[in-house]
Amino acid sequence: MEDTLAARSSEDLGRLAGLFGRLVDDFVRHAEIEIHDRPAALPPGREADHGR
């Protein structure tokens, strides 16, 4: 990966960094929405079933 990135121009690396930043922001935003929509607590003994 280091060799591949080293062959890129600074402009390409800047665009790549910007796109990755936007991607991470989107992931975080969606994770926050899911956390807020999730029930506050699972019934006892159901923790292992969550997500199945």
Helices and strands as residue ranges (DSSP letters): H 2-6, H 10-37, G 47-49
